[in-house]
Amino acid sequence: MVARLSNRSIIEAMFRNCAGISESAKDYVAVAVENGLDEAIRMKPSIRRHP
């Protein structure tokens, strides 16, 4: 498996609340957007990790 860094600038262009995305999640969100999953993310009002 080849690891590659995502382009974080894509989430700045796609999400007006980009500042609300935690630093640890930004790479994952960018990869999801690059793979066409942005509509699935946009539909969620909030994504949280349960303790």
C-alpha positions as a Markdown table, in Angstrom:
| # | Residue | x | y | z |
|---|---|---|---|---|
| 1 | Met | 0.0 | 0.0 | 0.0 |
| 2 | Val | 1.3 | 3.4 | -0.9 |
| 3 | Ala | 0.6 | 6.3 | 1.5 |
| 4 | Arg | 0.2 | 9.7 | 0.1 |
| 5 | Leu | -0.6 | 13.0 | 1.7 |
| 6 | Ser | -3.9 | 14.6 | 0.9 |
| 7 | Asn | -4.3 | 18.1 | -0.4 |
| 8 | Arg | -5.8 | 20.0 | 2.5 |
| 9 | Ser | -6.5 | 23.1 | 0.4 |
| 10 | Ile | -9.4 | 21.2 | -1.2 |
| 11 | Ile | -11.3 | 21.2 | 2.1 |
| 12 | Glu | -10.8 | 24.9 | 2.5 |
| 13 | Ala | -12.4 | 25.4 | -0.9 |
| 14 | Met | -15.3 | 23.0 | -0.2 |
| 15 | Phe | -16.2 | 23.7 | 3.4 |
| 16 | Arg | -16.9 | 27.2 | 4.6 |
| 17 | Asn | -16.5 | 26.0 | 8.2 |
| 18 | Cys | -13.1 | 24.4 | 7.6 |
| 19 | Ala | -11.8 | 25.9 | 10.8 |
| 20 | Gly | -14.3 | 23.7 | 12.6 |
| 21 | Ile | -12.6 | 20.5 | 11.3 |
| 22 | Ser | -10.1 | 19.2 | 13.8 |
| 23 | Glu | -6.5 | 19.1 | 12.7 |
| 24 | Ser | -6.4 | 15.3 | 13.2 |
| 25 | Ala | -9.4 | 14.9 | 10.9 |
| 26 | Lys | -8.4 | 17.3 | 8.1 |
| 27 | Asp | -6.3 | 14.7 | 6.2 |
| 28 | Tyr | -9.1 | 12.2 | 6.3 |
| 29 | Val | -11.7 | 14.7 | 5.2 |
| 30 | Ala | -9.5 | 15.8 | 2.3 |
| 31 | Val | -9.1 | 12.2 | 1.2 |
| 32 | Ala | -12.8 | 11.7 | 1.4 |
| 33 | Val | -13.5 | 14.8 | -0.7 |
| 34 | Glu | -10.8 | 13.7 | -3.2 |
| 35 | Asn | -12.7 | 10.4 | -3.6 |
| 36 | Gly | -16.1 | 12.0 | -4.1 |
| 37 | Leu | -17.5 | 11.5 | -0.6 |
| 38 | Asp | -18.0 | 15.3 | 0.1 |
| 39 | Glu | -21.8 | 15.1 | -0.2 |
| 40 | Ala | -21.9 | 12.4 | 2.5 |
| 41 | Ile | -19.9 | 14.5 | 4.8 |
| 42 | Arg | -21.9 | 17.7 | 4.1 |
| 43 | Met | -25.1 | 16.0 | 5.0 |
| 44 | Lys | -23.9 | 15.4 | 8.6 |
| 45 | Pro | -24.4 | 18.3 | 10.9 |
| 46 | Ser | -21.7 | 17.1 | 13.1 |
| 47 | Ile | -19.4 | 14.1 | 13.3 |
| 48 | Arg | -18.2 | 13.3 | 16.8 |
| 49 | Arg | -16.2 | 10.5 | 18.4 |
| 50 | His | -17.9 | 8.8 | 21.3 |
| 51 | Pro | -15.9 | 8.5 | 24.4 |
